[in-house]
Amino acid sequence: MNAATLAFGILFTTWLALTVVVQFHYERINFFRRFDVLNLLPTWTFFAPNPGSTDYHIIFRNRFESGEVTAWRDALPIPKQNAICAVWNPQKRHVKVVGDAVSSILEAYATARSKGQSKESIESALIFFGPYLVILNLVLQSAGHPPKTVSLQFAIVERTSFGREAPPRPILLSQFHRIR
Amino acid sequence: MSTMEPEIDVSSTAQWVIYVYSVSVILTSLEYLSISRQFSDVGYYSWKVFRITGQVPRLSARLMTLQNVLLGRTGVRTLLLLRLTAAVGAITSPLGTWRQWLALAMLAVLSCIFSWRQKYGEDGADQMTNLVGITLFLVVGPFQPELLLFFGICFIALQAMLSYLSAGVAKLISPVWQSGAAVGLIVDNATYGSQGAGNFLRKLPGVGKAVTWGTVLFEVTFPVMIFLPWPAPAIALVSGACFHLSIALVMGLNNFVPAFLSTYPALFFVSQLTNGGVLNLPG
C-alpha cells in the first residue's frame, strides 16, 4: 500500500466517523457542522424522530394605496401527487424550499423564546433572518399581484390531515412589506 | 483456493455504481433544468436572496463577482447542462480511462458548486448522490491503485448501511413511530402524501401500523442482512428497491430511487466479500 492509498484510506475512515457523529443531534458535537458548506456530512434520520406530518402553506394579501386589502391567497399551492411524480417531480423542490425555510424560522423562534426574548422582539428581528427573506421572496415572485399593490403581508399557516380534524393554524404573520 | 468460492470483481462493481449514479445525476439535472427560470433574480431560488441568508462565507470582491455570475440563472443552466454532459460521458466511457475520470471530476466539482448554491431545497438523495460522486472521483481513474478502488467501494457501502441504520434507530426510539401511527400521519398530508393514501390508511389502521413497523424493522436490520449468508443480502437489496419505489409512488420522492440504488452494487460487493468471496483486484 503506497502513501497516497493510505492517506485516502484515512480520509474515508475519518469521513465515515464524522458522519456517524453527526447522526447524534448534540450541539457540542455538531459545532463543526457550520464548516460543512458543501453538505458532505449528511444526517440520515429521515422523518425521525418526528415524522413530517404537517403541510405549511404560505398565504398572502395585497394592500393598495387606498388602504383596501385583498383576500388571503395561497402563494405556492402544494401540487397534488400523481403517478407521474414517481418518475418526474421537479415541483417537489419548491415544496422542500418552503419546508426548509419554515423549519429554520420555527427553530430560531423556539430558540429565541427559550432564551427569554419577547414575541415582539423576535418578530421584529425576523425580517433580517435569511429563511424569512426566502419566504418573502417566494411571495413576491408568486403570480397574481395586482398592479395597484403598494405593500403585501404574508402568513405561514400549518395544516394537518388536509384540515379534516382541525382548521389550519397560522403560526407566523408578517408585517406589511412595501413593494412600491 | 477452492473452486467453489466466487470471484468478486471490484472493477465491475465500480462500473455499475457509476451507471446508476449517472442516472441519478441526469434525473436531478433535467428536473432542475425544467424549473431553471426560478434561478433568475426574480425567481424562487434567486441568488440575490440565497447569498444573503448568512450561510455563505464572506469572500473577496472579485470572488463575489465571479460567484454572482456563476450562480445566476445563466450560470446555473450552464452548470446543469455540463452536469448532464458529464454524466453521459461517465456512462459511455470505459472504466479507468482518462475520459471517464475527467467526467467524474466534472461531476464532483459541479455537484459541490450546486450544493453551495442551493442552500434550500436539497434532500438526502442529493447528499447521497454527491457523496457517491466525490468518492468515485477520488478512486476511479487511470492512475489510482486498485486497492483505492476497493476502499472507495467499501466506503460507499458503509455509508449506505449507516444511512439505513441511522434512519431506523431514530424511528425505533420515536414514540410516534412506536405507536404505529407515523406512516399514516406522513401520507395524510399534501406535502408527502395524498387524500387517497391518507383515507386508505385511516380506514385500515392495521395496515398503517404494519407499514410503520415494517419500515422500522427493514431499516434497522438492513445492514445486518448484508453480512448474513445468502439469500439474506438478496432479500435486503430487493426489499430496499421495493421500499424506495413505493416511496416514490406514494410520496413523490422519485430521486431517492437512483440515489440509493447507486450504492447497491457496492452493498452486493461487500455481501459477497463477507460470504467467502475471493477478491479479484485487477492488475
Interface residues (C-beta under 8 A of the other chain):
Chain A: M1 N2 A4 T5 F8 G9 L11 F12 W15 L16 T19 V20 Q23 V37 L38 N39 L40 P42 T43 W44 T45 F46 F47 A48 P49 N50 P51 G52 S53 T54 D55 Y56 L76 I78 K80 Q81 A83 C85 A86 V87 W88 N89 P90 Q91 K92 R93 H94 V95 K96 V97 G99 D100 A101 G130 P131 L133 V134 N137 L138 Q141 R159 T160 S161 F162
Chain B: E31 Y32 S34 I35 Q38 V42 G43 Y44 Y45 S46 V49 F50 I52 T53 G54 Q55 V56 P57 C112 S115 W116 K119 Y120 G121 E122 D123 G124 D126 Q127 M128 N130 L131 I134 T135 L138 V139 P145 L147 L148 F151 G152 C154 F155 L158 Q159 L162 S163 Y164 S166 A167 A170 K171 I173 S174 P175 V176 W177 A182 V183 L185 I186 D188 N189 A190 T191 Y192 G193 S194 Q195 A197 G198 L245 A248 L249 V250 M251 G252 L253 N254 N255
